[in-house]
Amino acid sequence: MMVASLTPCKICELCEITSSKRIFAADYKSKGVPFYRGKEISEKHRGNINVSTELFIDRSKFEQIRAKFGAPKAGDLLLTSVGTLGYPYVVDDGEEFYFKDGNLTWFRNFKNLNSRFLYYWLLSPQGKAELKKCTIGSSQSAYTIVLLKEMDIHLPDIFTQRKISSILSAYDDLIENNLRRIKILEEMAQNLYREWFVKFRFPGYQHTRFTDSPMGQIPEGWAVREMNEIAEVIDCLHSKKPQHIDSGTGLLLQLCNIGDGGKIDLSDKFLIADDDYQKWTSRIEVQAGDCVITNVGRVGAVAQIPTGLKAAIGRNMTAVRPFAVGPTYLIEYLLSPHMIKEVQIKKDAGAIMDSLNVKGIVKLLIPVGPRPMMDLFEGSTRPIRTLIECLTKKKTTLRRTRDLLLPRLVSGDVDVSELEITLPEKADE
């Protein structure tokens, strides 16, 4: 039974729904005001700390557009509307950018609608069902502004909207804080690798002599090894993908599970039957410390299996299990400039996309220092990686809790009228 009073409305009655003024390719610059497409807004939606900004427009052109037509400001909402659909993003304070027409839909000038509430509603089952009605296209899906304006939404009063937004935003703030801490820790571990194994500024480096190697000059007493000399490299070799089931214990890692910074992303799980799992783990069942490398798409993307996880690996992925170096050294190497350079050398130029096959992976060149120094590096960086794993698990738990609570709040199934919540003075309505 509904416990909150909701008013049915059309979205177009509550805000303006529009797009940007067209920017042509000739207007793109190498610096200036960031110019976002669906790709960048999708990254911001996922909470990426560093968005891979690739395009810019002149400051003068941006100011001219902003003065005449407006530009996204704090509290406005953008929605990815071509290809990858349905990712909303609320513009934060101090952000300054413009965006590609057609790729994104712009919700602004809100009246009796809190933009943060709209953000969560668009992520709810109710919102997704309405967005599905707005989809056109067979080869490439897209939303149209005309259809988006006709979406039906059932709203609580603006004060309740703000309360609901505040509750859900508290989870997002904790998630973002975890992401920032994870990012700092990843940079710490990678910076230590670069200092010791790229710049060769390891403890006692001042008294080191250098000698030639296949990777250039390295300290005396060091060696350059191929991957197959320090780790077991295993391909899955299966051709037919097993059937996905809704519940089960067998996890089959997919390309989408290879997250950023060497982490496994299990926001989407591909579960398979026990019989299929036994077949797919006949060569290897990846477990804590093993690494996985993608062979196609994002060529050379890597992730390390965290403590407590076991899985099979899907097609177009290769498992790497270290035996002559520590697991932390392996993942930091795979995330390092050494790996990036080696991938560019070893990958094959495919007809459709670049690929990195097993033959290339086993030949990757890896600098290996004396055992005491390798042990010292492992001892220094393993606690960092362990803390990253803990924070990643906490972030996953927060997201799961928020996602369970979200549909019940925006639908009115949970009454928040009696909750004492301090709301920000400035509202997005």
N, C-alpha and C positions, 0 to 999 in steps of 0.2 A: 504494500500500500504506500502511496506517495505521502510523504510527511511534509513536503514543502510545496507552497503554491507556485505554480509555473504558468507563465503567460505565453501563448503561442504567437510567434512573430515571423516575418520574413526578414532575412538578413539585410536586405536593401532598405528596410525601415530603420535600421539601427546604425548604419555606417555607409560611407562611400566606398564603392568597390571599383577599382580602376587599374591602370597599368602606367608604365613610364612613357616618356617621350622617346621616340626611336633614336638610338645612337648607332651610327654606321661604323663599319670596321676601320674606315679611314680616320675615325676620331680616337681610336685606341692609342694610348701612350704607354711608355715604359715606366712612368711615374706620375704622380698626381693624386686625384681622388679615386679611391677604389671603386671598381665597376664589377658588380656581382651578377652572377648567373644562378641558375638552380643549383649548380654544383657547390658554390660557396655558401649559399643559404642552407643547403642540406648539411654541410659541415658545421655551421653555426648551430643548427637545430640539434645536432648530435653532441654539442658541447665541446667541440674541438677548440683547444686553446689558441693554436696558431692556424688560421684559415689560409689556405694556399692561394692568396690573391695573385692573379696573373695579369689582369687587365686594369687599366686606369684611364681616366679622362682628364683633360686640362682643368685646373682650378677655375679659370675664367669661364669656361663653358659650363661647368657645374654651377657656378654662382649665377650665371645667366638663366639656366633652367630653373634653379631653385627660386629665383626672384619672380619668374613668370608663371611657373607651373607647380612649384613646390618640390620638396625632396623628402625622403623618409626621415622621420623624426622620432624621438623617444615615445614609445607607446603605440606606434603604428605596427601593423602586422603584415608580413609578407608570406605568401604561400607558394611553394613550388608547384608549377602548373603545366609542365611539359615533361614527358619522359618519366622521370622519378617524381611521382605525384604525392601531394598531401603532407609535405613537411612544412609546418608553420614556424615562424620565428618572429618574436616581438623585439622591435628595435630598442636597444638599450640607451641609457643616458650617454651623451658625448659621442655617439657613433655618427660617422659622416661617410656616406657612400651613395652611389646611384646604381641602377640595375637595368637589366636587359628586358625590354618589352616582350611579352609573350611567354618568357620563361617563368616569370613570377607575377602573381596577382597582389595588388596593394589594397589593404583594408585600412581606412583612415577616417578621421572626423567622426568619432564614435559618439552616439547619443543613447544614454541608458544601457550601454553595453560596455563592460570592462574588457579591454583587449586581451588581457591575460586570461580572463575567463573564456573568451573566444578561442584562445590558443589551446586550452585544455579540452574544450568542447570538440574542437576539430580532431583531437586525438582519441576521443571517446568513441564507443561503438555507434552512438547516435550520430555524431558528427561524420564518422567515416561512411555511414550508410547514406547520409545526405550528399557527401562528396562523390560517392559512386554514381549518383544520379546525374552528376554534372560532367561526367566523362564522355568524351567523344574520341573518334579515331580508332583504327584497327592496327595499322603498322606502328604508330606512335600515339600513345594515349595523351590526352590533354584536357584541361578544364577550360570552359568558356566563361567569360565574365557574365554573359546573359544568364546562364544557368546558375552560376554561383549566387547571383542576386536573388534567385528564387528559392534558395535553401530555407527550409523550415527549421526554426529553433524554438525550444521551450525554455523560457528564462525565468529565474527567480528575480526578485528585486535587486537593484544595483548594490545595495549594502550587503546582501547575501552573496552576490557574485564576488565582491571584493573579499569577503571572508573565505570563500572557497578557494579563490586564487591565492590568498595568503597561506592557507594550509598547504596546498600543493607546491607553491613556490618555496616553502621552507624545505621540502624534500629536495627540490632542484638546487637550492643554495648549498645544501650539504653535499649533493652529488658533484656540483661544480668545485667545491672546496677540495673534495677528494681528487678530482681530476687535476687540479693545480698542484697538489702535493705529489701526485704520481708523476706529473710532468717534470717537476723539480728533481725528484729522485732518479728518473730516467736520465736526465741531463747530467746528474752527478756521476752515475755509473759510466756513461758514455764518455764524459770528459776525462775520467780516470784512464779509460782504455786509450783514448787518443794521446794523453800525456805520456803513457808508458810505451805504447806499441806503435804509434804513428810518429809522434815527435821524439820518442826515445828519451824522455825526461823521467826515467824511473829512478828509484832510490840508488844513489851512487853513480849516476850516469856521467858525472863530471870526469871520471877516470877511465872512461870506456873508449876503446878503439873500435873503428868500423871496418867492415869488409864487404865486398861485393856479393850480391845474391840475385836470384831471379826477380826479387821485388825491389831491387836497388840496394843501396848500402844499409846494412843492419849491424848491430853490435857484434863484436867477436864473441863466440860462444853460443850465439843464437843459431837457429835453423829455420829454414822455410820448408814447411811440409804441405803436401797435398791433403785435401780433406779426407780421402780414404786412408791416410796414414794416422789420423788422429780420431776418426769417428767412423761408425758404421753407417753407410748410406743405403736406404731401402726405398724402393718405389712400390706402390700398391699393386700395379700390374693388372687390376681388374678392369673389365670392359663394360659390363652391364651394371648400371646403378641399381642398388636394391630399393625395395619399396619403402617409402616413408610411413611410419605408424605414429599414431597420436600419443601413445605412451609405451614405455619400454625402458630397458636398461642399457641397450646398445647405442652408443653415440658414434656417429660417422661425421668426422670433421669435413666441412666444405670450405671453399675459397672465402666465403663471407665470414668464416670464423677466425680468419687471420686478421687480427686487429692491428692498431698502431702501437709502436714502441715495443714490439716483441711480445705483446699480450694476446692471449686467446680470448675471443669475443663470443660468448655463448648466448647473446640476446636472441638468436635463432638457433634452435637445436634440431638436427636431423636425426631422429631416432629410428632404429631398425630392429627387426626381430632377432632373437638370440641366435637362430641358425645362420642368418646372414652375417651377424656380427662375428661368429666363429670363423666363417669363410674369409671375411675381410681382415681379420687379425691373424690369419695363418702365416703371414710373413712378418708382421710386427704389430703389436699393440702398444701405441705410444703412451708413455707415462712420464711422471715428474722428471724434468731435466732434459728430455728429448726436445728437439726442435723440428719444426715443420717449415718447408720452403715451397712456395708456389711456383709452378712451372709455366703458367700462362696468365694472361690478363695483367694483373699487377705482378709482373715478373720479378722474382726474387724477394717478394714480401715474406717476412719470417715471423714466427711466434714460438714461444717456449711453453711446453706443457707445465701447468702449475702443480703444486703438491696436491695429491688427492684425486687427480683426474686421470682417467684411462679412456682411450678412444681408439677407433679405427680411423685411418686416413682415407679420404676420398680420392677420386681421380684428379690428375693434374697437380698432385702434391707429392713431395718427397720427404721422408723422415730421416733425421740425422741424430744418431745416438753416440755421444762422445765416450771415448775410452782412454785417450791419452792426454786429454786436457779436461779441466773442470767444466761443468755445465754453464756456469756464469760466464766464463771466458768465451765459450762457444757462442752464446747469444749476443754478447757484446761485440764479438768479431762480426757476426752476421748483420749487426746493425751499424757497423762502422764504415768509414770511407773505403777501407780495404775491400769490403764486400761489394760496395757499389761499383768500384772500379773493376773488380774481377767479373762481376755480372755483365758489365758492358763488353768485356773482352770475350767471355765464354758463351753468351747466349747466341742462339741461332736466329737468323732473320727469317721468320715464317712468312707464308704467303698472305695470311690474314692478320696475324699478330705475332709479336716477338715471343719466343719461348726459351726456357732454360731447362734443358733435359738433364737426366741423371749423369750422363757422360760428362757434361760440363760441371756439375756440382762436385763430383769426385775429384776433379782437377783444380778446384779452387785453391789458391795459394794462401797459406796461413803462417804468420810469423810466430815462432814459439821460442820463448826465453828459457833460461835455466830453471830447473824444477823449483828451487827455493823461491824464486821470484814469481813463478806461476802460482805457487801455493799462497804466496802473500797477496797476490791480486785476487785470487778466489776468496780468501778470508776477508778481504776488504770490501768486496762487492756483493758477496752472497747475502749479507744482511740487508743490503739495499734492495735487492731483488725480492727477498722474502717479505719486506715491508710493502713493496709494490703489489705483491700477490694479495696481502691482507687488505690493503686499501681497495684493490679491485673487487675483491669479494664483498666488502662493505658497500661499495658503490652499486654492485649488482643487487644486493639485498634492498637497498634504498629504492632503487628503480622498481623492483618487483612490488614492494609495498605501495609505492606511489601509484603504480599501474593498476593495482587491485582496488585502491581507494578512489581513483579518478572517476570511473563511470558511475559509482554510487553517489558521489558528491554532485557531479554536474546534472545527474538525472533527478536529484531531489530525494533519493532513497535514504540519505543520511541527513538529518536535521542539524544545522549548525547554528540555529538562531540563539540558542542558550550559551554558546561558547563565547568566552571572553577573549577576543583576539585584538591585539593592537594593530591597527591598520595604518599604512602610510598616509601622510597628509595629502599628498598629491595622487589623485586617482586617474586612471586611463579611461575616462568616459566622456 
